[in-house]
Amino acid sequence: MELREHVPLAPYTTFGLGGKARYFVECGSEDEVRAALAYAAERRLPAYVLGGGSNVVFLDSGFPGLILRLTIGGIELRDGPSPEVRAGAGVDWDTLVQNVVPRGWTGVECLSGIPGTVGGTPIQNVGAYGQEIAESLVSVECLECAFGYRDSRFKRADRGRYVVLEVTLRLARDQKPRIRYPELQRAVAGLGGLDTVTPTEAVGLVRQAVLALRRSKSMVLDPADPNTRSAGSFFTNPVLSAAAFADLAQRWKEIPSFPADGGVKVPAAWLVEHAGFPKGYRSGAGAGISTRHALALVNRGGTSADLLALAEEVRAGVEKQFGIRLAYEPEVVRSET
Ligand SMILES: Cc1cc2nc3c(=O)[nH]c(=O)nc-3n(C[C@H](O)[C@H](O)[C@H](O)COP(=O)(O)OP(=O)(O)OC[C@H]3O[C@@H](n4cnc5c(N)ncnc54)[C@H](O)[C@@H]3O)c2cc1C
């Protein structure tokens, strides 16, 4: 186990923000994860599992414990009527998608271009363009973090209690992808549509359309595009009760909405923009809203404090205007030591 000390965390996140980790270790195998967890437990250090760092905000004060960065590799493809793909938690997610799409295996093509690791995908059930990982997930191999320290985050809730080591997905073959999302349907039609192509070509075409759409919104990582110093969407779309939505729609007739489990989903982007925070909004110099996506908060060369101040400003503005408190999508990593 190669333990490093006082390691700057910013380069390990897509925001490019955060102070130093007191201890930092890259774990390329289950044994290394076990050894790292044992090291933290013996010293009563808080431990935090990091994948690609595309959905986390580390504070400027850093992290006082041990960061385990998962680098477990390996992709195994099992062909068959329902092909399966098994991948190590540290595999780059889009590399997995790139591996299955040319084979015509369908099920994850709409998730093309999402940053981060395979191990990070089940944590928040990543989704895009009407597809989500839960639909193809067969199994997740985990290690339970049974060790404890005072007031451990691992004890209080399932969140952070398991380390994902490996993920297995079941996909489909010899069938054209179903496209549920109107914006993607239009983009695919713009590329010639799926009617005259083979199923394998269709899967590739959908990936191409998704990547083009994502690029137009700065939703694929690109070092040349400053809008991608983000975590993608910073706020989740709120789901309101039917009564709460009816009340809102009386005051805001043009508010878009979608049916959702147990209520009505309202686009957080619409709320943000209509609360006075347009694309490109800047508060102070350090952080702003992406010029291409109203939900993406972007590091403009500032600090985590700048970013979190902006997040709170937007949240308070939306709450004042609509009475809805938005939830953060990325995890703000605070330590309870
Ligand atoms: C430009 C951009 C666009 C994005 N677009 C989308 C999108 O379209 N849809 C979407 O759903 N998300 C999107 N995201 C968010 C992000 O890419 C996903 O949530 C991704 O799955 C996070 O994976 P990660 O490996 O980077 O996780 P990290 O950011 O490293 O960690 C995120 C959380 O997962 C936990 N975690 C990570 N790996 C493991 C593991 N092996 N075991 C246990 N816990 C683990 C961490 O502790 C943390 O709580 C976007 C982000 C960016 C920057």
The ligand as a Gaussian input file, in Angstrom:
#p B3LYP/6-31G(d) Opt

LIG

0 1
 C      -19.539000      17.507000     -16.922000
 C      -20.314000      16.532000     -16.069000
 C      -21.492000      15.954000     -16.531000
 C      -22.210000      15.030000     -15.750000
 N      -23.358000      14.483000     -16.268000
 C      -24.052000      13.578000     -15.530000
 C      -25.242000      12.972000     -16.069000
 O      -25.636000      13.208000     -17.206000
 N      -25.919000      12.104000     -15.282000
 C      -25.494000      11.775000     -14.039000
 O      -26.160000      10.948000     -13.381000
 N      -24.386000      12.319000     -13.511000
 C      -23.648000      13.205000     -14.217000
 N      -22.529000      13.789000     -13.691000
 C      -22.127000      13.471000     -12.313000
 C      -21.070000      12.343000     -12.213000
 O      -20.346000      12.220000     -13.399000
 C      -21.673000      10.989000     -11.865000
 O      -22.386000      11.070000     -10.662000
 C      -20.601000       9.898000     -11.729000
 O      -21.212000       8.635000     -11.683000
 C      -19.723000      10.063000     -10.484000
 O      -18.718000       9.062000     -10.536000
 P      -17.291000       9.322000      -9.907000
 O      -16.502000       8.075000     -10.097000
 O      -16.670000      10.567000     -10.447000
 O      -17.673000       9.507000      -8.390000
 P      -17.039000      10.526000      -7.335000
 O      -17.366000      11.919000      -7.718000
 O      -15.614000      10.204000      -7.091000
 O      -17.891000      10.136000      -6.039000
 C      -19.282000      10.414000      -6.021000
 C      -19.910000       9.636000      -4.850000
 O      -19.770000       8.247000      -5.072000
 C      -18.993000       7.623000      -4.047000
 N      -18.171000       6.603000      -4.716000
 C      -17.423000       6.730000      -5.844000
 N      -16.848000       5.555000      -6.166000
 C      -17.247000       4.667000      -5.208000
 C      -16.991000       3.283000      -4.961000
 N      -16.208000       2.557000      -5.765000
 N      -17.554000       2.706000      -3.867000
 C      -18.347000       3.420000      -3.028000
 N      -18.623000       4.732000      -3.210000
 C      -18.085000       5.341000      -4.289000
 C      -18.197000       8.751000      -3.410000
 O      -17.863000       8.462000      -2.076000
 C      -19.205000       9.895000      -3.522000
 O      -20.163000       9.795000      -2.504000
 C      -21.765000      14.700000     -14.454000
 C      -20.575000      15.277000     -13.981000
 C      -19.856000      16.184000     -14.769000
 C      -18.578000      16.763000     -14.260000

